Amino acid sequence: MSGATGCEALCLQLADQLLRRGWMMATAESCTGGLIAAACTERAGSSDWFERGFVTYSNAAKTDLLAVDPLLIESQGAVSEAVARAMAQGAVLHSRARVSVAVTGIAGPSGGSTEKPVGTVWFGFMVDEQLTSETRCFGGDRAAVRHATVKHALVRLAELLGQQPAAATTH
């Protein structure tokens, strides 16, 4: 990923935080198509803290791999808070991870609407059984939206991990 210097530093920070706790992480990605997992696994040794990545670009993949209820997708839309949260939960439930980040959005150039314009991304985060979510709307072309999504996912996950006790525990 070009311009990954900032992402490399963020991944090193995540690695340190996860290793100190003895935790693993997983990703559930739609609009980024695996770019968050790619950033996390860029350096050797990431298997010590990165457990797996789910690329769930289609609605069927969200249902098949993460157990997102198809009725939830139908009623809320794939790009929604409810689906991002369900993806984050599904990533933890279908892995050995204790931490996950999920992203679902509209990277463009088409697919946007007045309600959900191009650049809209929902994030879901599961950290030690605590589920949070948020939305952002990024500007720029498809590549810019995807890159901003990766960076925000890593920054926010590091912040959330920083709010957790650092003592290593296991489930």
N, C-alpha and C positions, 0 to 999 in steps of 0.2 A: 504494500500500500504506500503510495508516494506521500511524502510529508509525514512519515510515521514516527519521526523523532519524538514528538509529544506523546504519541500513543505508546512508544517503547517505554518512556519514563513512567507513564500511568500503569502499564502492565507490570513493570518492576515493583511499583508501589503495591499493586494488588497482590502480586506474588508474595511479597514480604508479609502483608497483612494476613493472607490465607495460610501461609506456612507457619506463622507464629501461633495460629489457632489450631492447626492441623485439619483445616477444612479444605474441601474441593469446591470448584464452581462449575456451572454449566451455562450454556447460552441457548436461547430459543429465538431464532431470528427469522424475520420475514423480509422486510424491505432492504436489509443489509446483506442478505444472501450468504451469510457466513463470515462477513468481514470482521466482526467482533472476535469470533473464535480464531480467525487467522491472525489478528493482532496479538491475541493472548498466547498463541502457540508459535510465534515468530522466533523466540529464543529457545535454545536447548534447555531441557530441564523442566519445561512447563507441565509435563505429565505429573509432576509432584503436587500441583495445585489446580490444574485444569482437567476436569473429568471428561466432559463431552460437549459437543455442540449439536443442536438440532436446527437444521435449515428447513423451516416449515413455510415455504413461500405460498403454497396453495392452501385453501381452506381445508381440503381433505387431509393434507399433511398435518395441519394443526390438530385435527380430530384424531387421526390415526396415531401420530407419534406423541402427542401431548395430552390427549383425552379432552381437548376443548370441545364442549358441547356444541354440536352443529346448530342447535336452536339458539344458542347464545350468539353465534356468528350471524345467523339469519336476522335475529332481532336487533342486535347492537351494531352489526357491521364488523368486518375483520379488523378495521382500524378503529379501535375503541378501547376505553379503559378496561371494560370487563374482559375483553379478549386478551389484552396485554397481561392482566393479572392472572387469568387462567393459564396463559402460556408460561408465566414465571413459576406458578405452582406446579404445572405439569412437568417442567424441566427438572425440578427437584424430585418430584415423585417418581419420575422415570429415569433416575440416575442415582449415583452414589454421592451427589453433591449436596452441600448444605446451603449453598449460595447460588442464585441464578439472576440473570438479567434477560429480559425478553423485550423485543422491539417489533412493532407492527406499524407501518406507515405508508405514506404515499410519496415515493421518491420522484415521480414524474418521468417524463415531462407531461404525461396525460394522467387521467384518473382522478383528478381533484374535483371538488364541488365547492359551492359557496360555504357549506357547513364544514367541510373537510378539504381545505385547499391543498394543492401540491406543497409538500414540505411538512405536512402534519405528521407527527410521529408520537405514538403512545409507548411509554416505557413501563415495564413491570419489573420489580425487584423483590426477590425473596432472600432475606438474610436471617439465618437462624430462626426460621419459622415466622418471621415478621414480614408481611407483605405490604409493599408500598407501590404507588404508581404516580405518574405525572405525564404531562404532554408538553411538547414543544413544537413550534413551527419554524423550520429552518428555511432560509432563502438560498437562492442559487439554483444551478442545474442539478441534474440527477446525481452526478458524482459529488457535488458539494453537500447535498442533503445527506447522502449516505456517509460521507466522511464526518460531517457534524454529528450524525447519529452515533457513530462509533465512539467519537471522542466524548460526547455527553454521557453515553452509557458507562464508559470507563471511569470518568470523573465522578459521576454520581454514585457508582458502586463503591469506589474507594472512600467517598464521604460516608456512606452508610456503614461500611465496615469499620471506619474510624470511630463510629459511635458505639461500637460493640466492645465489651471487655476483651482484652488481648490474651487472657489465659487460655491455653489450649485445652479444649474439651472435645469429647466425641459423643455421638449418640449411639 
